[in-house]
Amino acid sequence: RQKQLIAERASNSVDANSPWNNAHSWRMNQAAQHNFDIQFGEEIVAVTATALSSAPNASFVIRSGDLESTVNGQLQDRVLFADIDGHRQNASVSEHDSGYSLYNAERAIHFNIKRPDLGDNSDDAAENQLVAPMNGTVVSHLVAVGSTVSKGDPLMIMEAMKMEHTIRAPSDGTVAAFFYQPGELVSGGAELIQLEKAE
């Protein structure tokens, strides 16, 4: 599912071949690592999965708090086949609106992945300003100062948490100013662009 979402994001990126548009969380001279917040009811558990090998027989070291397990396996159709610290298990997998469910002979487990807020909702922008959804780096300006833009038009690309994030116009208007240049670091909540709304 994560690979599908990232493939969709890459298809909308200015540079679809950018290394930021991949699902394997590459790190220079380090193992690929995925971080998730998994929610079971009201409880949220932080999980880190460090890749040892990739599909079809993916293998990971999975850590949560003081717990650590070596896990490998594969998903075939809707059945997950896994080896967890040498113990073979399988479970049926169901994806639904509120998350995921795993079913085996002993029990059912329901959970969802708590997604970070990347500021994709245009309501996050105040009337005449756009703010950084998190700490990051400005990659590029996509329009010039003085450009007339329509609601949803891409204005700037930021890089945050090893992902590209497109800052879009929350309304029709004219770009009055960019407050940061490509390559500059930006703190979360900082005003990025001044947009004069169209009457």
SVG drawing of the C-alpha trace seen along z (x, -y; Angstrom):
<svg xmlns="http://www.w3.org/2000/svg" viewBox="-14 -42 42 64">
<polyline fill="none" stroke="black" stroke-width="0.4" points="0.0,0.0 2.8,-2.4 4.5,-1.6 1.2,-2.4 0.8,-5.8 4.4,-6.8 4.0,-5.8 1.0,-8.1 2.9,-10.9 5.8,-10.3 3.5,-10.6 2.5,-14.1 6.1,-15.2 8.1,-17.6 10.8,-14.9 9.2,-11.5 12.7,-9.9 13.8,-11.7 15.3,-9.3 12.8,-10.9 10.0,-9.2 10.6,-5.7 9.1,-3.4 12.3,-1.8 13.4,-4.6 17.0,-4.6 19.7,-6.1 23.2,-6.7 25.5,-4.1 22.7,-2.8 20.0,-0.2 16.6,-1.3 14.3,-2.1 10.6,-2.7 8.9,-4.4 5.3,-4.0 2.8,-5.0 0.4,-2.1 -2.9,-2.7 -4.7,0.1 -7.9,-1.5 -6.8,-4.4 -3.2,-3.2 -0.5,-4.4 2.7,-2.4 5.8,-3.6 7.4,-1.0 10.7,-1.0 11.2,1.6 14.8,1.9 15.0,3.7 17.4,6.6 16.1,7.7 13.4,6.7 10.4,8.4 9.3,11.0 10.7,12.4 11.0,9.2 13.0,9.4 13.1,6.8 14.3,6.2 11.2,4.7 11.6,2.6 8.9,1.2 10.1,-0.1 12.3,2.6 11.0,5.3 12.8,6.4 12.0,9.2 13.5,10.5 10.6,11.0 10.4,12.1 7.6,13.1 5.4,12.2 1.9,11.1 0.1,13.4 -3.3,12.2 -4.9,11.4 -2.8,13.8 0.3,12.8 2.9,15.6 5.5,14.6 8.4,16.0 8.7,14.1 11.9,15.0 11.8,18.5 8.1,19.1 6.0,19.5 2.6,17.8 0.0,16.8 -3.0,14.5 -5.7,13.2 -5.4,9.4 -8.3,7.1 -8.1,3.4 -11.0,1.1 -11.8,-2.5 -10.8,-2.6 -7.5,-0.6 -6.5,3.0 -7.5,6.3 -5.4,9.5 -7.2,12.8 -5.6,16.1 -6.9,19.2 -6.4,17.7 -7.6,14.1 -8.3,11.0 -6.2,7.8 -7.6,4.4 -5.3,1.4 -4.5,-1.6 -1.4,-3.5 -1.4,-7.0 -0.5,-9.2 1.6,-12.4 -0.1,-15.7 1.8,-16.9 -0.3,-20.0 -2.0,-18.7 -5.3,-20.2 -5.5,-23.8 -7.4,-24.8 -4.0,-24.7 -3.1,-28.0 -4.2,-31.3 -5.9,-33.8 -2.9,-35.5 -0.1,-33.3 1.1,-29.7 3.1,-28.1 5.6,-25.2 3.8,-22.1 7.0,-20.9 10.8,-21.6 12.4,-21.2 14.3,-22.7 13.0,-24.7 13.8,-22.8 12.4,-25.1 9.9,-27.9 7.5,-26.7 6.2,-30.2 7.6,-33.7 6.7,-36.6 3.8,-38.4 2.3,-35.3 -1.4,-34.9 -2.3,-31.4 -5.5,-29.4 -6.6,-27.4 -4.6,-24.2 -1.7,-25.4 1.7,-24.2 3.8,-27.1 6.8,-25.7 8.4,-22.3 9.8,-21.6 11.7,-18.5 10.8,-17.2 11.4,-13.8 13.1,-12.6 9.9,-13.3 9.0,-16.1 6.0,-18.2 4.3,-20.5 2.9,-23.8 -0.2,-24.7 -2.3,-27.9 -5.2,-27.8 -7.2,-30.2 -7.0,-32.1 -4.6,-35.1 -1.2,-36.6 2.1,-35.6 3.4,-38.7 6.5,-37.3 8.6,-34.2 10.1,-34.5 12.6,-31.6 14.9,-30.7 15.8,-27.2 18.3,-25.6 17.2,-27.5 16.1,-25.7 12.6,-26.4 11.0,-25.8 7.6,-24.2 4.9,-27.0 7.1,-29.6 5.4,-31.7 6.6,-30.7 4.7,-32.7 2.5,-35.8 -0.5,-35.3 -2.8,-38.2 -6.2,-36.7 -8.2,-37.5 -11.3,-39.6"/>
</svg>
